[in-house]
């Protein structure tokens, strides 16, 4: 099971990208979201919310198995995928501009980790790996929604 868990945890290997695996994982997340949106004709980001919820448990499981005893190793990026999906759920209009802004907002909150994002890292095992990125995604979704409300992207 560990190879399968590692495949999920690394977002198909993106976590092994040597120059910013978190950024690579976030880009994979945006790419998957974009493909889903094209396939199912999203007009807003809201469909990303149930997808994020459904994918959270497998992401936590995969993170727990792949990390072993290590605390949030860099190669685990499924948390970035889930976090950027949650951010994109805030898009009022589905567009490349919304995806680009969502990506930037998520990366800022994931790197800066404003209160209480960092506190979620203290949760046990895979929950600590994933939950902080989900909280960063909440902040990103709020700002992305706000930007869309004021028509700052189309």
CNS distance restraints for C-alpha pairs under 8 A (distance, minus, plus):
assign (resid   1 and name CA) (resid   5 and name CA) 6.14 0.50 0.50
assign (resid   2 and name CA) (resid   6 and name CA) 5.95 0.50 0.50
assign (resid   2 and name CA) (resid  65 and name CA) 6.29 0.50 0.50
assign (resid   2 and name CA) (resid  66 and name CA) 6.36 0.50 0.50
assign (resid   3 and name CA) (resid   7 and name CA) 6.14 0.50 0.50
assign (resid   4 and name CA) (resid   8 and name CA) 6.45 0.50 0.50
assign (resid   4 and name CA) (resid  62 and name CA) 7.98 0.50 0.50
assign (resid   5 and name CA) (resid   9 and name CA) 5.96 0.50 0.50
assign (resid   5 and name CA) (resid  61 and name CA) 7.50 0.50 0.50
assign (resid   5 and name CA) (resid  62 and name CA) 4.32 0.50 0.50
assign (resid   5 and name CA) (resid  63 and name CA) 7.24 0.50 0.50
assign (resid   5 and name CA) (resid  65 and name CA) 6.25 0.50 0.50
assign (resid   5 and name CA) (resid  66 and name CA) 5.96 0.50 0.50
assign (resid   6 and name CA) (resid  10 and name CA) 5.83 0.50 0.50
assign (resid   6 and name CA) (resid  62 and name CA) 6.45 0.50 0.50
assign (resid   6 and name CA) (resid  63 and name CA) 7.65 0.50 0.50
assign (resid   6 and name CA) (resid  65 and name CA) 7.55 0.50 0.50
assign (resid   6 and name CA) (resid  66 and name CA) 5.10 0.50 0.50
assign (resid   6 and name CA) (resid  76 and name CA) 7.90 0.50 0.50
assign (resid   7 and name CA) (resid  11 and name CA) 6.15 0.50 0.50
assign (resid   7 and name CA) (resid  12 and name CA) 5.00 0.50 0.50
assign (resid   7 and name CA) (resid  13 and name CA) 6.37 0.50 0.50
assign (resid   8 and name CA) (resid  12 and name CA) 6.12 0.50 0.50
assign (resid   8 and name CA) (resid  59 and name CA) 7.06 0.50 0.50
assign (resid   8 and name CA) (resid  62 and name CA) 6.13 0.50 0.50
assign (resid   8 and name CA) (resid  78 and name CA) 6.67 0.50 0.50
assign (resid   9 and name CA) (resid  15 and name CA) 7.88 0.50 0.50
assign (resid   9 and name CA) (resid  59 and name CA) 6.58 0.50 0.50
assign (resid   9 and name CA) (resid  62 and name CA) 5.27 0.50 0.50
assign (resid   9 and name CA) (resid  63 and name CA) 5.37 0.50 0.50
assign (resid   9 and name CA) (resid  66 and name CA) 6.64 0.50 0.50
assign (resid   9 and name CA) (resid  75 and name CA) 7.83 0.50 0.50
assign (resid   9 and name CA) (resid  76 and name CA) 5.02 0.50 0.50
assign (resid   9 and name CA) (resid  77 and name CA) 5.94 0.50 0.50
assign (resid   9 and name CA) (resid  78 and name CA) 4.89 0.50 0.50
assign (resid   9 and name CA) (resid  79 and name CA) 7.88 0.50 0.50
assign (resid  10 and name CA) (resid  14 and name CA) 5.67 0.50 0.50
assign (resid  10 and name CA) (resid  15 and name CA) 4.51 0.50 0.50
assign (resid  10 and name CA) (resid  16 and name CA) 7.14 0.50 0.50
assign (resid  10 and name CA) (resid  25 and name CA) 7.59 0.50 0.50
assign (resid  10 and name CA) (resid  75 and name CA) 5.91 0.50 0.50
assign (resid  10 and name CA) (resid  76 and name CA) 4.88 0.50 0.50
assign (resid  10 and name CA) (resid  77 and name CA) 5.19 0.50 0.50
assign (resid  10 and name CA) (resid  78 and name CA) 6.04 0.50 0.50
assign (resid  11 and name CA) (resid  15 and name CA) 6.57 0.50 0.50
assign (resid  11 and name CA) (resid  25 and name CA) 6.43 0.50 0.50
assign (resid  11 and name CA) (resid  28 and name CA) 7.20 0.50 0.50
assign (resid  11 and name CA) (resid  76 and name CA) 7.81 0.50 0.50
assign (resid  11 and name CA) (resid  77 and name CA) 6.18 0.50 0.50
assign (resid  11 and name CA) (resid  78 and name CA) 5.54 0.50 0.50
assign (resid  11 and name CA) (resid  81 and name CA) 7.58 0.50 0.50
assign (resid  13 and name CA) (resid  17 and name CA) 7.65 0.50 0.50
assign (resid  14 and name CA) (resid  21 and name CA) 6.50 0.50 0.50
assign (resid  14 and name CA) (resid  24 and name CA) 5.73 0.50 0.50
assign (resid  14 and name CA) (resid  25 and name CA) 5.62 0.50 0.50
assign (resid  14 and name CA) (resid  28 and name CA) 7.33 0.50 0.50
assign (resid  14 and name CA) (resid  75 and name CA) 7.86 0.50 0.50
assign (resid  14 and name CA) (resid  77 and name CA) 7.38 0.50 0.50
assign (resid  15 and name CA) (resid  21 and name CA) 4.77 0.50 0.50
assign (resid  15 and name CA) (resid  22 and name CA) 6.97 0.50 0.50
assign (resid  15 and name CA) (resid  24 and name CA) 6.88 0.50 0.50
assign (resid  15 and name CA) (resid  25 and name CA) 6.20 0.50 0.50
assign (resid  15 and name CA) (resid  74 and name CA) 6.92 0.50 0.50
assign (resid  15 and name CA) (resid  75 and name CA) 4.10 0.50 0.50
assign (resid  15 and name CA) (resid  76 and name CA) 5.67 0.50 0.50
assign (resid  15 and name CA) (resid  77 and name CA) 5.43 0.50 0.50
assign (resid  16 and name CA) (resid  21 and name CA) 6.27 0.50 0.50
assign (resid  16 and name CA) (resid  75 and name CA) 5.49 0.50 0.50
assign (resid  17 and name CA) (resid  21 and name CA) 5.06 0.50 0.50
assign (resid  17 and name CA) (resid  24 and name CA) 6.70 0.50 0.50
assign (resid  20 and name CA) (resid  24 and name CA) 6.37 0.50 0.50
assign (resid  21 and name CA) (resid  25 and name CA) 6.04 0.50 0.50
assign (resid  21 and name CA) (resid  74 and name CA) 6.61 0.50 0.50
assign (resid  21 and name CA) (resid  75 and name CA) 6.41 0.50 0.50
assign (resid  21 and name CA) (resid  77 and name CA) 6.98 0.50 0.50
assign (resid  22 and name CA) (resid  26 and name CA) 6.14 0.50 0.50
assign (resid  22 and name CA) (resid  74 and name CA) 7.22 0.50 0.50
assign (resid  22 and name CA) (resid  77 and name CA) 5.88 0.50 0.50
assign (resid  22 and name CA) (resid  80 and name CA) 6.29 0.50 0.50
assign (resid  23 and name CA) (resid  27 and name CA) 6.17 0.50 0.50
assign (resid  23 and name CA) (resid  80 and name CA) 7.93 0.50 0.50
assign (resid  23 and name CA) (resid 107 and name CA) 7.22 0.50 0.50
assign (resid  24 and name CA) (resid  28 and name CA) 6.25 0.50 0.50
assign (resid  25 and name CA) (resid  29 and name CA) 6.22 0.50 0.50
assign (resid  25 and name CA) (resid  77 and name CA) 5.11 0.50 0.50
assign (resid  25 and name CA) (resid  78 and name CA) 6.81 0.50 0.50
assign (resid  25 and name CA) (resid  80 and name CA) 5.65 0.50 0.50
assign (resid  25 and name CA) (resid  81 and name CA) 5.85 0.50 0.50
assign (resid  26 and name CA) (resid  30 and name CA) 6.28 0.50 0.50
assign (resid  26 and name CA) (resid  77 and name CA) 7.68 0.50 0.50
assign (resid  26 and name CA) (resid  80 and name CA) 5.11 0.50 0.50
assign (resid  26 and name CA) (resid  81 and name CA) 5.27 0.50 0.50
assign (resid  26 and name CA) (resid  83 and name CA) 7.97 0.50 0.50
assign (resid  26 and name CA) (resid  84 and name CA) 6.10 0.50 0.50
assign (resid  26 and name CA) (resid 103 and name CA) 6.94 0.50 0.50
assign (resid  26 and name CA) (resid 107 and name CA) 7.71 0.50 0.50
assign (resid  27 and name CA) (resid  31 and name CA) 6.05 0.50 0.50
assign (resid  27 and name CA) (resid  81 and name CA) 7.90 0.50 0.50
assign (resid  27 and name CA) (resid 103 and name CA) 7.46 0.50 0.50
assign (resid  28 and name CA) (resid  32 and name CA) 6.12 0.50 0.50
assign (resid  28 and name CA) (resid  81 and name CA) 6.78 0.50 0.50
assign (resid  29 and name CA) (resid  33 and name CA) 6.12 0.50 0.50
assign (resid  29 and name CA) (resid  80 and name CA) 7.20 0.50 0.50
assign (resid  29 and name CA) (resid  81 and name CA) 4.21 0.50 0.50
assign (resid  29 and name CA) (resid  82 and name CA) 7.16 0.50 0.50
assign (resid  29 and name CA) (resid  84 and name CA) 6.30 0.50 0.50
assign (resid  29 and name CA) (resid  85 and name CA) 6.51 0.50 0.50
assign (resid  30 and name CA) (resid  34 and name CA) 5.98 0.50 0.50
assign (resid  30 and name CA) (resid  81 and name CA) 7.51 0.50 0.50
assign (resid  30 and name CA) (resid  84 and name CA) 6.83 0.50 0.50
assign (resid  30 and name CA) (resid  85 and name CA) 7.11 0.50 0.50
assign (resid  30 and name CA) (resid  99 and name CA) 6.72 0.50 0.50
assign (resid  30 and name CA) (resid 103 and name CA) 7.11 0.50 0.50
assign (resid  31 and name CA) (resid  35 and name CA) 6.26 0.50 0.50
assign (resid  32 and name CA) (resid  36 and name CA) 6.19 0.50 0.50
assign (resid  33 and name CA) (resid  37 and name CA) 6.01 0.50 0.50
assign (resid  33 and name CA) (resid  48 and name CA) 7.49 0.50 0.50
assign (resid  33 and name CA) (resid  85 and name CA) 6.90 0.50 0.50
assign (resid  34 and name CA) (resid  38 and name CA) 6.18 0.50 0.50
assign (resid  34 and name CA) (resid  99 and name CA) 7.95 0.50 0.50
assign (resid  35 and name CA) (resid  39 and name CA) 6.12 0.50 0.50
assign (resid  36 and name CA) (resid  40 and name CA) 5.98 0.50 0.50
assign (resid  36 and name CA) (resid  41 and name CA) 7.92 0.50 0.50
assign (resid  37 and name CA) (resid  41 and name CA) 5.23 0.50 0.50
assign (resid  37 and name CA) (resid  42 and name CA) 4.78 0.50 0.50
assign (resid  37 and name CA) (resid  43 and name CA) 7.98 0.50 0.50
assign (resid  37 and name CA) (resid  94 and name CA) 7.90 0.50 0.50
assign (resid  38 and name CA) (resid  42 and name CA) 6.89 0.50 0.50
assign (resid  42 and name CA) (resid  47 and name CA) 7.20 0.50 0.50
assign (resid  42 and name CA) (resid  94 and name CA) 6.49 0.50 0.50
assign (resid  43 and name CA) (resid  93 and name CA) 5.78 0.50 0.50
assign (resid  43 and name CA) (resid  94 and name CA) 5.09 0.50 0.50
assign (resid  44 and name CA) (resid  89 and name CA) 7.62 0.50 0.50
assign (resid  44 and name CA) (resid  90 and name CA) 7.99 0.50 0.50
assign (resid  44 and name CA) (resid  91 and name CA) 5.62 0.50 0.50
assign (resid  44 and name CA) (resid  92 and name CA) 5.08 0.50 0.50
assign (resid  44 and name CA) (resid  93 and name CA) 4.47 0.50 0.50
assign (resid  44 and name CA) (resid  94 and name CA) 4.61 0.50 0.50
assign (resid  45 and name CA) (resid  49 and name CA) 7.76 0.50 0.50
assign (resid  45 and name CA) (resid  88 and name CA) 5.43 0.50 0.50
assign (resid  45 and name CA) (resid  89 and name CA) 4.10 0.50 0.50
assign (resid  45 and name CA) (resid  90 and name CA) 5.73 0.50 0.50
assign (resid  45 and name CA) (resid  91 and name CA) 4.57 0.50 0.50
assign (resid  45 and name CA) (resid  92 and name CA) 6.42 0.50 0.50
assign (resid  45 and name CA) (resid  93 and name CA) 6.87 0.50 0.50
assign (resid  45 and name CA) (resid  94 and name CA) 5.95 0.50 0.50
assign (resid  46 and name CA) (resid  50 and name CA) 7.99 0.50 0.50
assign (resid  46 and name CA) (resid  88 and name CA) 7.80 0.50 0.50
assign (resid  46 and name CA) (resid  89 and name CA) 4.55 0.50 0.50
assign (resid  46 and name CA) (resid  90 and name CA) 6.53 0.50 0.50
assign (resid  46 and name CA) (resid  91 and name CA) 7.15 0.50 0.50
assign (resid  47 and name CA) (resid  51 and name CA) 6.74 0.50 0.50
assign (resid  47 and name CA) (resid  89 and name CA) 6.69 0.50 0.50
assign (resid  48 and name CA) (resid  52 and name CA) 5.98 0.50 0.50
assign (resid  48 and name CA) (resid  85 and name CA) 5.85 0.50 0.50
assign (resid  48 and name CA) (resid  86 and name CA) 6.50 0.50 0.50
assign (resid  48 and name CA) (resid  88 and name CA) 6.70 0.50 0.50
assign (resid  48 and name CA) (resid  89 and name CA) 4.92 0.50 0.50
assign (resid  49 and name CA) (resid  53 and name CA) 6.28 0.50 0.50
assign (resid  49 and name CA) (resid  85 and name CA) 7.33 0.50 0.50
assign (resid  49 and name CA) (resid  86 and name CA) 5.95 0.50 0.50
assign (resid  49 and name CA) (resid  89 and name CA) 5.39 0.50 0.50
assign (resid  50 and name CA) (resid  54 and name CA) 6.03 0.50 0.50
assign (resid  51 and name CA) (resid  55 and name CA) 6.08 0.50 0.50
assign (resid  52 and name CA) (resid  56 and name CA) 6.00 0.50 0.50
assign (resid  52 and name CA) (resid  82 and name CA) 5.80 0.50 0.50
assign (resid  52 and name CA) (resid  85 and name CA) 6.20 0.50 0.50
assign (resid  52 and name CA) (resid  86 and name CA) 6.21 0.50 0.50
assign (resid  53 and name CA) (resid  57 and name CA) 7.77 0.50 0.50
assign (resid  55 and name CA) (resid  59 and name CA) 6.08 0.50 0.50
assign (resid  55 and name CA) (resid  82 and name CA) 7.43 0.50 0.50
assign (resid  56 and name CA) (resid  60 and name CA) 6.09 0.50 0.50
assign (resid  56 and name CA) (resid  82 and name CA) 6.99 0.50 0.50
assign (resid  56 and name CA) (resid 130 and name CA) 7.90 0.50 0.50
assign (resid  57 and name CA) (resid  61 and name CA) 6.16 0.50 0.50
assign (resid  58 and name CA) (resid  62 and name CA) 5.99 0.50 0.50
assign (resid  59 and name CA) (resid  63 and name CA) 5.99 0.50 0.50
assign (resid  59 and name CA) (resid  78 and name CA) 6.03 0.50 0.50
assign (resid  59 and name CA) (resid  79 and name CA) 6.98 0.50 0.50
assign (resid  59 and name CA) (resid  82 and name CA) 7.96 0.50 0.50
assign (resid  59 and name CA) (resid 126 and name CA) 7.85 0.50 0.50
assign (resid  59 and name CA) (resid 130 and name CA) 7.37 0.50 0.50
assign (resid  60 and name CA) (resid  64 and name CA) 6.10 0.50 0.50
assign (resid  60 and name CA) (resid 126 and name CA) 4.60 0.50 0.50
assign (resid  60 and name CA) (resid 127 and name CA) 5.70 0.50 0.50
assign (resid  60 and name CA) (resid 129 and name CA) 7.57 0.50 0.50
assign (resid  60 and name CA) (resid 130 and name CA) 6.27 0.50 0.50
assign (resid  61 and name CA) (resid  65 and name CA) 6.27 0.50 0.50
assign (resid  61 and name CA) (resid 126 and name CA) 6.36 0.50 0.50
assign (resid  62 and name CA) (resid  66 and name CA) 5.91 0.50 0.50
assign (resid  62 and name CA) (resid 126 and name CA) 7.53 0.50 0.50
assign (resid  63 and name CA) (resid  67 and name CA) 5.76 0.50 0.50
assign (resid  63 and name CA) (resid  76 and name CA) 6.55 0.50 0.50
assign (resid  63 and name CA) (resid  78 and name CA) 7.50 0.50 0.50
assign (resid  63 and name CA) (resid 125 and name CA) 7.75 0.50 0.50
assign (resid  63 and name CA) (resid 126 and name CA) 4.87 0.50 0.50
assign (resid  63 and name CA) (resid 129 and name CA) 6.93 0.50 0.50
assign (resid  63 and name CA) (resid 130 and name CA) 7.74 0.50 0.50
assign (resid  64 and name CA) (resid  68 and name CA) 6.22 0.50 0.50
assign (resid  64 and name CA) (resid 125 and name CA) 5.41 0.50 0.50
assign (resid  64 and name CA) (resid 126 and name CA) 4.22 0.50 0.50
assign (resid  64 and name CA) (resid 127 and name CA) 7.87 0.50 0.50
assign (resid  65 and name CA) (resid 126 and name CA) 7.98 0.50 0.50
assign (resid  66 and name CA) (resid  76 and name CA) 7.58 0.50 0.50
assign (resid  67 and name CA) (resid  71 and name CA) 6.90 0.50 0.50
assign (resid  67 and name CA) (resid  72 and name CA) 6.78 0.50 0.50
assign (resid  67 and name CA) (resid  73 and name CA) 6.46 0.50 0.50
assign (resid  67 and name CA) (resid  76 and name CA) 7.48 0.50 0.50
assign (resid  67 and name CA) (resid 126 and name CA) 7.85 0.50 0.50
assign (resid  71 and name CA) (resid 125 and name CA) 7.52 0.50 0.50
assign (resid  71 and name CA) (resid 129 and name CA) 7.61 0.50 0.50
assign (resid  72 and name CA) (resid  76 and name CA) 7.04 0.50 0.50
assign (resid  72 and name CA) (resid 128 and name CA) 7.67 0.50 0.50
assign (resid  72 and name CA) (resid 129 and name CA) 5.32 0.50 0.50
assign (resid  77 and name CA) (resid  81 and name CA) 6.60 0.50 0.50
assign (resid  78 and name CA) (resid  82 and name CA) 6.25 0.50 0.50
assign (resid  78 and name CA) (resid 130 and name CA) 7.69 0.50 0.50
assign (resid  79 and name CA) (resid  83 and name CA) 5.99 0.50 0.50
assign (resid  79 and name CA) (resid 129 and name CA) 6.68 0.50 0.50
assign (resid  79 and name CA) (resid 130 and name CA) 4.65 0.50 0.50
assign (resid  79 and name CA) (resid 131 and name CA) 7.75 0.50 0.50
assign (resid  79 and name CA) (resid 133 and name CA) 5.80 0.50 0.50
assign (resid  79 and name CA) (resid 134 and name CA) 7.38 0.50 0.50
assign (resid  80 and name CA) (resid  84 and name CA) 5.99 0.50 0.50
assign (resid  80 and name CA) (resid 130 and name CA) 7.96 0.50 0.50
assign (resid  80 and name CA) (resid 133 and name CA) 6.19 0.50 0.50
assign (resid  81 and name CA) (resid  85 and name CA) 6.16 0.50 0.50
assign (resid  82 and name CA) (resid  86 and name CA) 6.23 0.50 0.50
assign (resid  82 and name CA) (resid 130 and name CA) 7.82 0.50 0.50
assign (resid  82 and name CA) (resid 133 and name CA) 7.36 0.50 0.50
assign (resid  82 and name CA) (resid 134 and name CA) 6.62 0.50 0.50
assign (resid  82 and name CA) (resid 137 and name CA) 7.94 0.50 0.50
assign (resid  83 and name CA) (resid  87 and name CA) 6.29 0.50 0.50
assign (resid  83 and name CA) (resid 106 and name CA) 7.06 0.50 0.50
assign (resid  83 and name CA) (resid 133 and name CA) 4.91 0.50 0.50
assign (resid  83 and name CA) (resid 134 and name CA) 4.64 0.50 0.50
assign (resid  83 and name CA) (resid 135 and name CA) 7.51 0.50 0.50
assign (resid  83 and name CA) (resid 136 and name CA) 6.58 0.50 0.50
assign (resid  83 and name CA) (resid 137 and name CA) 4.50 0.50 0.50
assign (resid  83 and name CA) (resid 138 and name CA) 7.91 0.50 0.50
assign (resid  84 and name CA) (resid  88 and name CA) 6.13 0.50 0.50
assign (resid  84 and name CA) (resid 102 and name CA) 6.99 0.50 0.50
assign (resid  84 and name CA) (resid 103 and name CA) 6.38 0.50 0.50
assign (resid  84 and name CA) (resid 106 and name CA) 5.83 0.50 0.50
assign (resid  84 and name CA) (resid 137 and name CA) 5.90 0.50 0.50
assign (resid  85 and name CA) (resid  89 and name CA) 6.33 0.50 0.50
assign (resid  85 and name CA) (resid 137 and name CA) 7.47 0.50 0.50
assign (resid  86 and name CA) (resid  90 and name CA) 7.35 0.50 0.50
assign (resid  86 and name CA) (resid 134 and name CA) 6.80 0.50 0.50
assign (resid  86 and name CA) (resid 137 and name CA) 5.05 0.50 0.50
assign (resid  86 and name CA) (resid 138 and name CA) 6.45 0.50 0.50
assign (resid  86 and name CA) (resid 140 and name CA) 7.87 0.50 0.50
assign (resid  86 and name CA) (resid 141 and name CA) 6.43 0.50 0.50
assign (resid  87 and name CA) (resid  91 and name CA) 7.79 0.50 0.50
assign (resid  87 and name CA) (resid 102 and name CA) 5.86 0.50 0.50
assign (resid  87 and name CA) (resid 103 and name CA) 7.86 0.50 0.50
assign (resid  87 and name CA) (resid 105 and name CA) 7.86 0.50 0.50
assign (resid  87 and name CA) (resid 106 and name CA) 6.37 0.50 0.50
assign (resid  87 and name CA) (resid 137 and name CA) 4.51 0.50 0.50
assign (resid  87 and name CA) (resid 138 and name CA) 6.15 0.50 0.50
assign (resid  87 and name CA) (resid 139 and name CA) 7.40 0.50 0.50
assign (resid  87 and name CA) (resid 140 and name CA) 4.77 0.50 0.50
assign (resid  87 and name CA) (resid 141 and name CA) 3.92 0.50 0.50
assign (resid  87 and name CA) (resid 142 and name CA) 7.68 0.50 0.50
assign (resid  87 and name CA) (resid 144 and name CA) 7.10 0.50 0.50
assign (resid  88 and name CA) (resid  98 and name CA) 7.50 0.50 0.50
assign (resid  88 and name CA) (resid  99 and name CA) 6.61 0.50 0.50
assign (resid  88 and name CA) (resid 102 and name CA) 5.65 0.50 0.50
assign (resid  88 and name CA) (resid 140 and name CA) 7.93 0.50 0.50
assign (resid  88 and name CA) (resid 141 and name CA) 6.20 0.50 0.50
assign (resid  88 and name CA) (resid 144 and name CA) 7.46 0.50 0.50
assign (resid  89 and name CA) (resid 141 and name CA) 6.22 0.50 0.50
assign (resid  90 and name CA) (resid 140 and name CA) 7.75 0.50 0.50
assign (resid  90 and name CA) (resid 141 and name CA) 4.22 0.50 0.50
assign (resid  90 and name CA) (resid 142 and name CA) 6.25 0.50 0.50
assign (resid  90 and name CA) (resid 143 and name CA) 7.78 0.50 0.50
assign (resid  90 and name CA) (resid 144 and name CA) 5.48 0.50 0.50
assign (resid  90 and name CA) (resid 145 and name CA) 4.61 0.50 0.50
assign (resid  91 and name CA) (resid  98 and name CA) 6.10 0.50 0.50
assign (resid  91 and name CA) (resid 102 and name CA) 7.84 0.50 0.50
assign (resid  91 and name CA) (resid 141 and name CA) 7.23 0.50 0.50
assign (resid  91 and name CA) (resid 144 and name CA) 5.78 0.50 0.50
assign (resid  91 and name CA) (resid 145 and name CA) 5.40 0.50 0.50
assign (resid  91 and name CA) (resid 148 and name CA) 6.50 0.50 0.50
assign (resid  92 and name CA) (resid 144 and name CA) 7.92 0.50 0.50
assign (resid  92 and name CA) (resid 145 and name CA) 5.91 0.50 0.50
assign (resid  92 and name CA) (resid 148 and name CA) 5.31 0.50 0.50
assign (resid  92 and name CA) (resid 149 and name CA) 6.88 0.50 0.50
assign (resid  93 and name CA) (resid  98 and name CA) 7.04 0.50 0.50
assign (resid  93 and name CA) (resid 148 and name CA) 7.01 0.50 0.50
assign (resid  93 and name CA) (resid 154 and name CA) 6.39 0.50 0.50
assign (resid  94 and name CA) (resid  98 and name CA) 6.23 0.50 0.50
assign (resid  94 and name CA) (resid  99 and name CA) 7.53 0.50 0.50
assign (resid  94 and name CA) (resid 154 and name CA) 7.88 0.50 0.50
assign (resid  95 and name CA) (resid  99 and name CA) 6.35 0.50 0.50
assign (resid  95 and name CA) (resid 154 and name CA) 6.46 0.50 0.50
assign (resid  96 and name CA) (resid 100 and name CA) 6.05 0.50 0.50
assign (resid  97 and name CA) (resid 101 and name CA) 6.06 0.50 0.50
assign (resid  97 and name CA) (resid 153 and name CA) 5.92 0.50 0.50
assign (resid  97 and name CA) (resid 154 and name CA) 6.53 0.50 0.50
assign (resid  98 and name CA) (resid 102 and name CA) 5.85 0.50 0.50
assign (resid  98 and name CA) (resid 144 and name CA) 7.42 0.50 0.50
assign (resid  98 and name CA) (resid 148 and name CA) 8.00 0.50 0.50
assign (resid  98 and name CA) (resid 153 and name CA) 6.26 0.50 0.50
assign (resid  98 and name CA) (resid 154 and name CA) 7.11 0.50 0.50
assign (resid  99 and name CA) (resid 103 and name CA) 6.04 0.50 0.50
assign (resid 100 and name CA) (resid 104 and name CA) 6.34 0.50 0.50
assign (resid 101 and name CA) (resid 105 and name CA) 6.05 0.50 0.50
assign (resid 101 and name CA) (resid 144 and name CA) 7.18 0.50 0.50
assign (resid 102 and name CA) (resid 106 and name CA) 5.97 0.50 0.50
assign (resid 102 and name CA) (resid 140 and name CA) 6.61 0.50 0.50
assign (resid 102 and name CA) (resid 141 and name CA) 7.45 0.50 0.50
assign (resid 102 and name CA) (resid 144 and name CA) 6.19 0.50 0.50
assign (resid 103 and name CA) (resid 107 and name CA) 6.18 0.50 0.50
assign (resid 104 and name CA) (resid 108 and name CA) 6.21 0.50 0.50
assign (resid 105 and name CA) (resid 109 and name CA) 6.33 0.50 0.50
assign (resid 105 and name CA) (resid 140 and name CA) 5.26 0.50 0.50
assign (resid 105 and name CA) (resid 143 and name CA) 7.68 0.50 0.50
assign (resid 105 and name CA) (resid 144 and name CA) 7.62 0.50 0.50
assign (resid 106 and name CA) (resid 110 and name CA) 5.90 0.50 0.50
assign (resid 106 and name CA) (resid 136 and name CA) 6.35 0.50 0.50
assign (resid 106 and name CA) (resid 137 and name CA) 5.88 0.50 0.50
assign (resid 106 and name CA) (resid 139 and name CA) 7.81 0.50 0.50
assign (resid 106 and name CA) (resid 140 and name CA) 5.17 0.50 0.50
assign (resid 107 and name CA) (resid 111 and name CA) 5.99 0.50 0.50
assign (resid 108 and name CA) (resid 112 and name CA) 5.90 0.50 0.50
assign (resid 108 and name CA) (resid 113 and name CA) 8.00 0.50 0.50
assign (resid 109 and name CA) (resid 113 and name CA) 5.30 0.50 0.50
assign (resid 109 and name CA) (resid 114 and name CA) 6.75 0.50 0.50
assign (resid 109 and name CA) (resid 136 and name CA) 5.11 0.50 0.50
assign (resid 109 and name CA) (resid 137 and name CA) 7.60 0.50 0.50
assign (resid 109 and name CA) (resid 139 and name CA) 7.09 0.50 0.50
assign (resid 109 and name CA) (resid 140 and name CA) 6.92 0.50 0.50
assign (resid 110 and name CA) (resid 132 and name CA) 7.82 0.50 0.50
assign (resid 110 and name CA) (resid 133 and name CA) 6.13 0.50 0.50
assign (resid 110 and name CA) (resid 136 and name CA) 5.48 0.50 0.50
assign (resid 110 and name CA) (resid 137 and name CA) 7.95 0.50 0.50
assign (resid 113 and name CA) (resid 117 and name CA) 5.15 0.50 0.50
assign (resid 113 and name CA) (resid 118 and name CA) 5.52 0.50 0.50
assign (resid 113 and name CA) (resid 132 and name CA) 7.97 0.50 0.50
assign (resid 113 and name CA) (resid 136 and name CA) 6.91 0.50 0.50
assign (resid 114 and name CA) (resid 118 and name CA) 6.92 0.50 0.50
assign (resid 115 and name CA) (resid 119 and name CA) 7.34 0.50 0.50
assign (resid 116 and name CA) (resid 120 and name CA) 7.02 0.50 0.50
assign (resid 116 and name CA) (resid 135 and name CA) 7.88 0.50 0.50
assign (resid 117 and name CA) (resid 121 and name CA) 7.58 0.50 0.50
assign (resid 117 and name CA) (resid 132 and name CA) 5.02 0.50 0.50
assign (resid 117 and name CA) (resid 133 and name CA) 7.45 0.50 0.50
assign (resid 117 and name CA) (resid 135 and name CA) 5.60 0.50 0.50
assign (resid 117 and name CA) (resid 136 and name CA) 6.14 0.50 0.50
assign (resid 118 and name CA) (resid 122 and name CA) 7.86 0.50 0.50
assign (resid 118 and name CA) (resid 132 and name CA) 6.18 0.50 0.50
assign (resid 119 and name CA) (resid 132 and name CA) 7.41 0.50 0.50
assign (resid 120 and name CA) (resid 128 and name CA) 5.83 0.50 0.50
assign (resid 120 and name CA) (resid 131 and name CA) 5.68 0.50 0.50
assign (resid 120 and name CA) (resid 132 and name CA) 4.84 0.50 0.50
assign (resid 120 and name CA) (resid 135 and name CA) 7.89 0.50 0.50
assign (resid 121 and name CA) (resid 127 and name CA) 7.83 0.50 0.50
assign (resid 121 and name CA) (resid 128 and name CA) 4.23 0.50 0.50
assign (resid 121 and name CA) (resid 129 and name CA) 6.14 0.50 0.50
assign (resid 121 and name CA) (resid 131 and name CA) 6.90 0.50 0.50
assign (resid 121 and name CA) (resid 132 and name CA) 5.65 0.50 0.50
assign (resid 122 and name CA) (resid 128 and name CA) 5.61 0.50 0.50
assign (resid 123 and name CA) (resid 127 and name CA) 5.71 0.50 0.50
assign (resid 123 and name CA) (resid 128 and name CA) 4.20 0.50 0.50
assign (resid 123 and name CA) (resid 129 and name CA) 7.98 0.50 0.50
assign (resid 123 and name CA) (resid 131 and name CA) 7.83 0.50 0.50
assign (resid 124 and name CA) (resid 128 and name CA) 5.38 0.50 0.50
assign (resid 125 and name CA) (resid 129 and name CA) 6.90 0.50 0.50
assign (resid 126 and name CA) (resid 130 and name CA) 6.17 0.50 0.50
assign (resid 127 and name CA) (resid 131 and name CA) 5.54 0.50 0.50
assign (resid 128 and name CA) (resid 132 and name CA) 6.68 0.50 0.50
assign (resid 129 and name CA) (resid 133 and name CA) 7.60 0.50 0.50
assign (resid 130 and name CA) (resid 134 and name CA) 6.39 0.50 0.50
assign (resid 131 and name CA) (resid 135 and name CA) 6.22 0.50 0.50
assign (resid 132 and name CA) (resid 136 and name CA) 6.24 0.50 0.50
assign (resid 133 and name CA) (resid 137 and name CA) 6.02 0.50 0.50
assign (resid 134 and name CA) (resid 138 and name CA) 6.31 0.50 0.50
assign (resid 135 and name CA) (resid 139 and name CA) 6.57 0.50 0.50
assign (resid 136 and name CA) (resid 140 and name CA) 6.21 0.50 0.50
assign (resid 137 and name CA) (resid 141 and name CA) 5.93 0.50 0.50
assign (resid 138 and name CA) (resid 142 and name CA) 6.23 0.50 0.50
assign (resid 139 and name CA) (resid 143 and name CA) 6.42 0.50 0.50
assign (resid 140 and name CA) (resid 144 and name CA) 5.98 0.50 0.50
assign (resid 141 and name CA) (resid 145 and name CA) 5.92 0.50 0.50
assign (resid 142 and name CA) (resid 146 and name CA) 6.14 0.50 0.50
assign (resid 143 and name CA) (resid 147 and name CA) 6.03 0.50 0.50
assign (resid 144 and name CA) (resid 148 and name CA) 6.16 0.50 0.50
assign (resid 145 and name CA) (resid 149 and name CA) 6.01 0.50 0.50
assign (resid 146 and name CA) (resid 150 and name CA) 6.40 0.50 0.50
assign (resid 147 and name CA) (resid 151 and name CA) 6.22 0.50 0.50
assign (resid 147 and name CA) (resid 152 and name CA) 5.13 0.50 0.50
assign (resid 147 and name CA) (resid 153 and name CA) 6.92 0.50 0.50
assign (resid 148 and name CA) (resid 152 and name CA) 5.67 0.50 0.50
assign (resid 148 and name CA) (resid 153 and name CA) 5.93 0.50 0.50
assign (resid 148 and name CA) (resid 154 and name CA) 7.45 0.50 0.50
